[in-house]
Amino acid sequence: MSLQTYYSLESLIAAGRERAVGKEIISFDLFDTILIRRIHDPDLVKLPVARFIATLAAKKGVQLDWQEIQRIRDRIEQQHRKETGEKFDDHEACYPIFMRELLQTLFNEQFSESVLGEVPQYELLMENSMLVPRSLLVDWIHELKGLEKRIFFFSYMYLPAEHLKVLVEHAGILDCVDEVISSADTFLAKASGKGYEFIREKFSLDKEGWLHIGDNSFSDGMRAAESGIDALIIHDPGEMQRRSLVKRYYNYSDGRPFWRGRILQQLMAPMEEENSRNPALYNEGFNFLGVLIGCFVQEIAERCRKNSITKVFFLSREGWTFKRYWEKATPLLYPGADLPEIEYLYVSRMALAGASCAYQGLTKTNADIAFLPSGNSDFNDICRIFSFDATPFVPLLRESGLELDSCLSVRHEGFLPENRKKFVAMLRSSKFQEEVKRQTLPANKALQRYLDGLGFFEHTNVAVVDIGWLGTIPRFLYEAV
């Protein structure tokens, strides 16, 4: 049987189409062939899983350091591989078996089957977040399925076939596959060649009608050829360069913060079908705003956990974006953690400005804020911003020597410093402030009812999140309540 190496997917698939004409069975290596990882080292997926286990343990009163959890996992997994190697040619481990031992070791009497269910579920979630199907191979697999070929995926991996099917389904090609085979189920792998023999016997395959595609010259190539199977090997220089860059940036990032930014940028880069044409504004948002919003939302979560915040209220247009980002990102970043509840507050600067005056009146600071926009110039603008009815204030203004349209902003023609002094003096008038409070009390009561309905006052520690002009929305909200 022959063995050939190709250096692009296009050339591999072109040769594969010719070879497949006389073949009934097409098998594929799964990882680094059909599915590639954003990260350079598959073991990095284990680190968030260790943090997840530490979080689950803390909920049961068991304090464990996630780094120590990872060290114990590595030790148990290696011991399982050693024991397997004493009975089989391949040194393999089976995830459900060694994970059960790990969790029983860590949790002791606190161990439960529910924990054993949660951890693999999260690990597969992490795997899927890092895996990307190679679009050209996926298209070819669909083509082969249309030609009624028998298709098998074969992996030398500690995850059993039951778990691998979750990953294949996420890639959208499970319906094309006759079977997914993992060496974790039998401890018979491609590296020894025993895996090919097992598949041939189990599924009654004719090796003369079998074509195998993979990325490893030894296990996918030489061992397949020794088993009498045609093999095609892909060595993709572009993919190797990408992984090399990720590895380099990752290693550099330990020493200098700059490289943490570079590794983040590299991991965010769209791959395969993700790399599609989009409008310029989409690209700007993805490359620039997406990073800023992501870091900002993660910092919110960190501070909430540190300060025992139990509810977060997102405000304004930006807050709606932050809330949607939180909903997608935090389940991955903080699995199992007691994150605060979240709520979007339908409030605006105009709605809150008046409500903020109901008990404290109109403060000089808030009046000064009203004149920061260059278009605002007189008391009419004050009334508009704080939702005052101007008519009752006319006599009070005239008592102070002012009119509704007296210029109070230095930015406008007709400004007189003495008018500003008269305005500040009027703010100290109890008659003026009583009218302010009378007019704004209904708005404040309406706000209180709205907040009460959202459970705002049921929490000891809440946070409000907004990026807005001078932070006036959270300022007025704070003063209103």
C-alpha positions as CSV (number, residue, x, y, z in Angstrom):
1,M,0.0,0.0,0.0
2,S,1.2,3.5,-0.7
3,L,1.9,6.5,1.5
4,Q,2.0,10.1,0.2
5,T,2.4,13.5,1.9
6,Y,0.7,16.7,0.7
7,Y,1.4,20.3,1.7
8,S,-2.0,21.9,1.1
9,L,-5.5,20.8,1.6
10,E,-6.3,21.5,-2.0
11,S,-3.7,19.1,-3.2
12,L,-4.6,16.5,-0.6
13,I,-8.3,16.6,-1.5
14,A,-7.5,16.5,-5.3
15,A,-5.5,13.3,-4.7
16,G,-8.0,12.0,-2.3
17,R,-10.8,12.3,-4.9
18,E,-8.8,10.2,-7.3
19,R,-8.0,7.6,-4.7
20,A,-11.5,7.5,-3.4
21,V,-12.9,6.3,-6.7
22,G,-11.9,2.7,-6.0
23,K,-12.5,2.8,-2.2
24,E,-15.4,2.0,-0.1
25,I,-14.1,3.1,3.3
26,I,-12.6,6.5,4.0
27,S,-11.2,7.1,7.5
28,F,-9.9,10.4,8.9
29,D,-7.8,11.3,11.9
30,L,-9.9,13.7,13.9
31,F,-7.6,16.2,15.7
32,D,-5.2,18.4,13.7
33,T,-6.7,17.0,10.5
34,I,-10.5,17.6,10.5
35,L,-10.5,19.7,13.7
36,I,-7.7,22.2,14.4
37,R,-7.3,24.1,17.7
38,R,-6.9,27.8,18.2
39,I,-4.3,27.0,20.9
40,H,-1.0,25.4,20.2
41,D,-1.1,22.9,23.1
42,P,-4.1,20.8,23.7
43,D,-3.3,20.4,27.4
44,L,-4.1,24.1,27.9
45,V,-7.7,23.2,27.8
46,K,-7.2,21.3,31.1
47,L,-6.4,24.5,33.0
48,P,-9.8,26.1,33.0
49,V,-11.2,22.7,33.9
50,A,-9.0,22.6,37.0
51,R,-10.3,26.1,38.0
52,F,-13.8,24.8,37.4
53,I,-13.2,21.8,39.7
54,A,-11.8,24.2,42.4
55,T,-15.0,26.3,42.1
56,L,-17.2,23.2,42.6
57,A,-15.1,22.1,45.5
58,A,-15.4,25.5,47.2
59,K,-19.2,25.2,47.0
60,K,-18.9,22.0,49.0
61,G,-16.6,23.6,51.6
62,V,-13.5,22.0,50.1
63,Q,-10.7,24.5,49.5
64,L,-8.4,23.4,46.7
65,D,-5.8,25.3,44.7
66,W,-6.4,24.8,41.0
67,Q,-2.7,24.4,40.2
68,E,-2.5,21.6,42.7
69,I,-5.7,20.0,41.1
70,Q,-3.9,20.1,37.8
71,R,-0.8,18.4,39.2
72,I,-2.9,15.6,40.8
73,R,-4.7,15.1,37.5
74,D,-1.5,14.8,35.5
75,R,-0.1,12.3,38.1
76,I,-3.3,10.2,38.0
77,E,-3.5,10.3,34.2
78,Q,0.2,9.3,33.8
79,Q,-0.3,6.4,36.2
80,H,-3.2,5.1,34.2
81,R,-1.1,5.3,31.0
82,K,1.6,3.4,32.7
83,E,-0.8,0.7,33.8
84,T,-2.3,0.5,30.4
85,G,1.2,0.1,28.8
86,E,1.8,-3.0,30.9
87,K,-1.2,-4.7,29.3
88,F,-1.4,-3.1,25.8
89,D,1.1,-1.9,23.2
90,D,-0.3,1.7,23.4
91,H,0.0,3.8,26.6
92,E,-3.5,5.2,26.7
93,A,-5.8,6.5,29.4
94,C,-9.6,6.7,29.5
95,Y,-11.0,10.0,30.7
96,P,-14.1,8.8,32.6
97,I,-12.0,6.3,34.6
98,F,-9.2,8.7,35.6
99,M,-11.5,11.6,36.1
100,R,-13.6,9.6,38.5
101,E,-10.5,8.7,40.5
102,L,-9.3,12.4,40.4
103,L,-12.7,13.7,41.7
104,Q,-13.0,11.0,44.4
105,T,-9.4,11.8,45.5
106,L,-10.2,15.6,45.7
107,F,-13.7,15.5,47.1
108,N,-13.5,12.5,49.4
109,E,-16.9,12.1,51.1
110,Q,-18.2,15.1,49.2
111,F,-17.9,13.3,45.9
112,S,-21.1,12.7,43.9
113,E,-22.1,11.5,40.5
114,S,-23.5,14.9,39.7
115,V,-19.9,16.3,40.0
116,L,-18.7,13.6,37.7
117,G,-21.3,14.7,35.2
118,E,-20.6,18.5,35.5
119,V,-16.8,18.3,34.9
120,P,-16.8,16.4,31.6
121,Q,-19.6,18.6,30.3
122,Y,-17.5,21.7,31.0
123,E,-14.4,20.1,29.6
124,L,-16.2,19.4,26.3
125,L,-17.5,22.9,26.3
126,M,-13.9,24.2,26.6
127,E,-12.8,21.8,23.8
128,N,-15.5,23.0,21.5
129,S,-14.6,26.6,22.2
130,M,-11.0,25.9,21.0
131,L,-11.8,23.6,18.0
132,V,-12.4,24.8,14.4
133,P,-13.4,22.4,11.6
134,R,-11.3,22.7,8.4
135,S,-13.9,23.9,5.9
136,L,-12.4,22.3,2.8
137,L,-12.3,18.9,4.5
138,V,-15.8,19.3,5.8
139,D,-17.0,20.0,2.3
140,W,-15.2,16.9,1.0
141,I,-16.6,14.7,3.7
142,H,-20.1,15.8,2.7
143,E,-19.2,15.0,-0.9
144,L,-18.0,11.5,0.1
145,K,-21.1,10.9,2.0
146,G,-23.1,11.8,-1.1
147,L,-21.1,9.1,-2.9
148,E,-22.2,6.6,-0.3
149,K,-18.7,6.0,1.1
150,R,-18.4,4.5,4.6
151,I,-16.8,7.2,6.7
152,F,-14.9,6.7,10.0
153,F,-13.3,9.2,12.4
154,F,-10.4,7.7,14.4
155,S,-8.6,9.4,17.3
156,Y,-5.7,8.6,19.6
157,M,-7.2,10.5,22.5
158,Y,-8.2,10.0,26.2
159,L,-11.7,11.1,25.5
160,P,-14.0,8.1,24.6
161,A,-16.0,8.0,21.4
162,E,-19.1,9.1,23.3
163,H,-17.4,12.4,24.1
164,L,-15.8,12.8,20.7
165,K,-19.2,12.6,19.1
166,V,-20.2,15.7,21.0
167,L,-17.2,17.5,19.4
168,V,-18.0,16.1,16.0
169,E,-21.7,17.1,16.3
170,H,-20.6,20.7,17.3
171,A,-18.5,20.7,14.1
172,G,-21.7,19.9,12.1
173,I,-20.6,16.6,10.6
174,L,-21.8,13.8,12.9
175,D,-24.5,12.9,10.4
176,C,-21.8,12.1,7.8
177,V,-20.0,9.6,9.9
178,D,-20.7,5.9,10.2
179,E,-18.7,5.7,13.4
180,V,-16.4,7.7,15.6
181,I,-13.6,5.5,17.2
182,S,-11.4,6.4,20.1
183,S,-8.5,4.5,21.4
184,A,-9.7,5.4,25.0
185,D,-12.4,2.8,24.6
186,T,-10.2,-0.1,23.7
187,F,-6.6,1.0,24.4
188,L,-5.8,0.0,20.8
189,A,-4.4,3.0,19.0
190,K,-3.0,3.9,15.6
191,A,0.5,4.3,17.0
192,S,0.9,0.5,17.4
193,G,-1.2,-0.3,14.4
194,K,-3.5,-2.3,16.6
195,G,-6.2,0.3,16.2
196,Y,-6.5,-0.3,12.4
197,E,-6.7,-4.0,13.1
198,F,-9.5,-3.5,15.6
199,I,-11.6,-1.3,13.2
200,R,-11.1,-3.8,10.3
201,E,-12.3,-6.7,12.4
202,K,-15.2,-4.9,14.2
203,F,-16.7,-3.4,11.0
204,S,-15.6,-6.2,8.6
205,L,-13.6,-3.7,6.4
206,D,-11.7,-4.7,3.3
207,K,-8.2,-3.1,3.6
208,E,-8.0,-3.0,-0.2
209,G,-11.0,-0.7,-0.3
210,W,-9.8,1.5,2.6
211,L,-8.2,5.0,2.4
212,H,-7.0,6.8,5.5
213,I,-6.2,10.5,5.9
214,G,-4.3,12.1,8.8
215,D,-1.5,14.4,9.8
216,N,1.0,12.1,11.6
217,S,3.5,10.5,9.3
218,F,4.1,7.6,11.7
219,S,0.7,6.7,13.1
220,D,-1.5,7.9,10.2
221,G,1.0,7.1,7.6
222,M,3.5,4.3,8.2
223,R,1.3,2.3,10.5
224,A,-1.7,2.5,8.1
225,A,0.5,1.4,5.2
226,E,1.9,-1.5,7.3
227,S,-1.7,-2.6,7.8
228,G,-2.3,-2.7,4.1
229,I,-4.2,0.6,4.0
230,D,-3.7,3.5,1.5
231,A,-2.8,6.6,3.4
232,L,-2.6,10.3,2.6
233,I,-0.8,12.7,5.0
234,I,-1.3,16.4,5.3
235,H,1.5,18.7,6.4
236,D,0.1,22.2,6.1
237,P,2.9,24.8,6.5
238,G,0.4,27.6,7.0
239,E,-1.3,25.8,9.9
240,M,2.1,24.9,11.4
241,Q,3.2,28.6,11.1
242,R,0.0,29.7,12.9
243,R,0.5,27.3,15.7
244,S,4.2,28.3,16.0
245,L,3.1,32.0,16.3
246,V,0.6,31.1,19.0
247,K,3.2,29.1,20.9
248,R,5.8,31.9,20.7
249,Y,3.4,34.6,21.8
250,Y,2.1,32.4,24.6
251,N,5.7,31.8,25.9
252,Y,6.6,35.5,25.6
253,S,3.4,36.5,27.5
254,D,4.8,35.0,30.7
255,G,7.4,37.7,30.8
256,R,5.9,40.9,29.4
257,P,2.3,42.2,29.3
258,F,2.6,43.3,25.7
259,W,2.7,39.7,24.5
260,R,-0.5,38.9,26.4
261,G,-2.1,41.4,24.1
262,R,-0.5,39.7,21.1
263,I,-1.6,36.2,22.1
264,L,-5.1,37.5,22.6
265,Q,-5.1,39.1,19.2
266,Q,-3.8,35.9,17.6
267,L,-6.4,33.7,19.3
268,M,-9.1,36.0,18.2
269,A,-8.1,35.8,14.6
270,P,-11.0,34.3,12.5
271,M,-10.2,30.8,11.2
272,E,-11.5,28.8,8.3
273,E,-15.2,29.6,7.6
274,E,-15.1,32.3,10.3
275,N,-12.8,34.3,8.1
276,S,-15.4,35.8,5.8
277,R,-15.9,39.2,4.3
278,N,-17.7,41.7,6.5
279,P,-18.3,45.4,6.5
280,A,-15.5,47.7,7.7
281,L,-17.4,48.7,10.8
282,Y,-17.9,45.0,11.8
283,N,-14.1,44.4,11.4
284,E,-13.4,47.6,13.5
285,G,-15.7,46.4,16.2
286,F,-14.3,42.9,16.2
287,N,-10.6,44.0,16.2
288,F,-10.8,47.0,18.5
289,L,-14.1,47.4,20.4
290,G,-14.5,43.7,21.0
291,V,-11.3,43.5,22.9
292,L,-12.1,46.6,25.0
293,I,-15.6,45.4,25.8
294,G,-14.3,41.9,26.7
295,C,-11.7,43.2,29.1
296,F,-14.1,45.6,30.6
297,V,-16.8,43.0,31.2
298,Q,-14.3,40.6,32.7
299,E,-13.1,43.3,35.1
300,I,-16.7,43.9,36.1
301,A,-17.1,40.2,37.0
302,E,-13.8,40.2,38.9
303,R,-14.7,43.2,41.0
304,C,-18.2,41.9,41.7
305,R,-16.7,38.7,43.0
306,K,-14.2,40.6,45.1
307,N,-16.7,43.0,46.6
308,S,-19.6,40.5,47.1
309,I,-21.9,42.2,44.6
310,T,-25.1,40.2,44.3
311,K,-26.8,42.1,41.4
312,V,-25.5,44.2,38.5
313,F,-27.7,46.7,36.7
314,F,-26.6,47.7,33.2
315,L,-27.6,51.1,32.0
316,S,-27.9,53.0,28.7
317,R,-27.2,51.9,25.1
318,E,-23.7,50.7,26.0
319,G,-25.0,48.8,29.0
320,W,-27.3,46.8,26.7
321,T,-24.2,45.7,24.7
322,F,-22.3,44.9,28.0
323,K,-25.2,42.8,29.3
324,R,-25.4,40.7,26.1
325,Y,-21.6,40.2,26.2
326,W,-21.8,39.2,29.9
327,E,-24.5,36.6,29.0
328,K,-22.3,35.0,26.4
329,A,-18.9,35.2,28.0
330,T,-19.2,34.8,31.8
331,P,-20.5,31.2,31.7
332,L,-17.3,30.2,29.9
333,L,-15.0,32.4,32.0
334,Y,-16.5,31.7,35.4
335,P,-18.2,28.3,35.2
336,G,-19.9,27.3,38.4
337,A,-19.0,30.5,40.1
338,D,-21.6,32.5,42.1
339,L,-21.8,35.5,39.8
340,P,-24.3,38.2,40.5
341,E,-27.7,38.4,39.0
342,I,-27.9,40.9,36.1
343,E,-30.6,43.3,35.0
344,Y,-31.0,46.0,32.3
345,L,-32.4,49.2,33.7
346,Y,-34.7,51.1,31.4
347,V,-33.6,54.6,32.6
348,S,-32.3,57.7,30.9
349,R,-30.5,60.9,31.8
350,M,-33.8,62.8,31.3
351,A,-35.8,60.4,33.5
352,L,-33.3,60.3,36.3
353,A,-32.3,64.0,36.4
354,G,-35.6,65.2,37.8
355,A,-36.0,62.2,40.1
356,S,-32.6,63.1,41.6
357,C,-33.9,66.4,42.8
358,A,-36.9,65.1,44.8
359,Y,-35.2,65.2,48.2
360,Q,-31.9,67.1,47.8
361,G,-33.3,69.8,45.4
362,L,-31.2,71.1,42.5
363,T,-27.6,71.2,43.6
364,K,-25.1,73.6,42.2
365,T,-23.0,70.7,40.9
366,N,-25.9,69.3,38.9
367,A,-26.8,72.7,37.6
368,D,-23.2,73.1,36.5
369,I,-23.4,69.8,34.7
370,A,-26.4,71.0,32.8
371,F,-24.4,73.8,31.3
372,L,-21.4,71.6,30.2
373,P,-23.0,70.8,26.8
374,S,-22.1,73.9,24.7
375,G,-25.7,74.2,23.4
376,N,-27.2,74.9,26.8
377,S,-27.4,78.6,27.9
378,D,-30.3,79.5,30.2
379,F,-32.9,78.4,32.7
380,N,-35.1,77.0,29.9
381,D,-32.4,74.4,29.4
382,I,-32.4,73.6,33.1
383,C,-36.1,73.0,32.9
384,R,-35.7,70.7,29.9
385,I,-33.0,68.6,31.4
386,F,-34.6,68.2,34.9
387,S,-38.2,68.1,33.5
388,F,-39.4,71.2,35.4
389,D,-42.5,73.2,34.5
390,A,-41.0,76.6,33.9
391,T,-44.1,78.7,34.7
392,P,-44.0,78.4,38.6
393,F,-40.3,79.5,38.5
394,V,-40.8,82.8,36.7
395,P,-41.7,84.8,39.8
396,L,-38.8,83.2,41.7
397,L,-36.4,84.1,38.9
398,R,-37.6,87.7,38.7
399,E,-37.2,88.0,42.5
400,S,-33.5,87.1,41.9
401,G,-33.3,89.6,38.9
402,L,-33.4,86.9,36.2
403,E,-35.6,85.8,33.4
404,L,-36.1,82.4,31.8
405,D,-33.8,83.3,28.9
406,S,-31.1,85.1,31.0
407,C,-27.8,83.8,29.7
408,L,-26.1,81.7,32.4
409,S,-23.3,80.1,30.3
410,V,-20.0,81.7,29.6
411,R,-19.9,80.0,26.2
412,H,-22.8,82.2,24.9
413,E,-23.1,85.8,23.9
414,G,-24.8,88.0,26.5
415,F,-23.3,86.2,29.5
416,L,-22.9,88.4,32.5
417,P,-21.0,87.1,35.6
418,E,-23.5,88.8,37.9
419,N,-26.3,86.7,36.4
420,R,-24.5,83.5,37.3
421,K,-24.0,84.8,40.9
422,K,-27.8,85.6,41.1
423,F,-28.5,82.1,39.8
424,V,-26.3,80.5,42.5
425,A,-27.9,82.6,45.2
426,M,-31.4,81.5,44.0
427,L,-30.3,77.9,44.4
428,R,-29.8,78.6,48.1
429,S,-33.4,79.8,48.3
430,S,-35.7,77.5,50.2
431,K,-38.7,78.7,48.2
432,F,-36.9,77.7,45.0
433,Q,-35.9,74.3,46.3
434,E,-39.3,73.6,47.6
435,E,-40.8,74.1,44.1
436,V,-38.1,71.9,42.7
437,K,-38.9,69.1,45.1
438,R,-42.6,69.5,44.6
439,Q,-42.3,69.1,40.9
440,T,-39.9,66.2,40.9
441,L,-41.4,64.0,43.7
442,P,-43.8,62.1,41.4
443,A,-40.9,61.2,39.1
444,N,-38.9,59.9,42.1
445,K,-41.8,57.9,43.4
446,A,-42.3,56.3,40.0
447,L,-38.6,55.4,39.9
448,Q,-38.8,53.9,43.3
449,R,-41.7,51.7,42.3
450,Y,-39.9,50.6,39.1
451,L,-36.7,49.7,41.1
452,D,-38.7,47.9,43.8
453,G,-40.3,45.8,41.1
454,L,-36.9,44.8,39.8
455,G,-35.7,43.8,43.3
456,F,-33.2,46.7,43.4
457,F,-33.7,47.1,47.2
458,E,-33.5,43.4,48.0
459,H,-29.7,43.4,47.7
460,T,-27.2,44.8,50.1
461,N,-24.5,45.3,47.4
462,V,-25.5,46.2,43.9
463,A,-23.4,47.6,41.0
464,V,-24.4,49.9,38.1
465,V,-22.5,49.7,34.8
466,D,-22.5,52.5,32.3
467,I,-20.1,54.3,30.0
468,G,-21.7,57.6,29.3
469,W,-21.1,61.3,29.1
470,L,-19.7,62.4,32.5
471,G,-21.4,59.4,34.1
472,T,-24.5,61.4,34.7
473,I,-26.9,58.5,34.5
474,P,-25.4,56.5,37.5
475,R,-24.8,59.8,39.3
476,F,-28.5,60.8,39.1
477,L,-29.6,57.3,39.9
478,Y,-27.5,57.3,43.0
479,E,-28.8,60.6,44.1
480,A,-32.4,59.6,43.4
481,V,-32.3,56.5,45.7
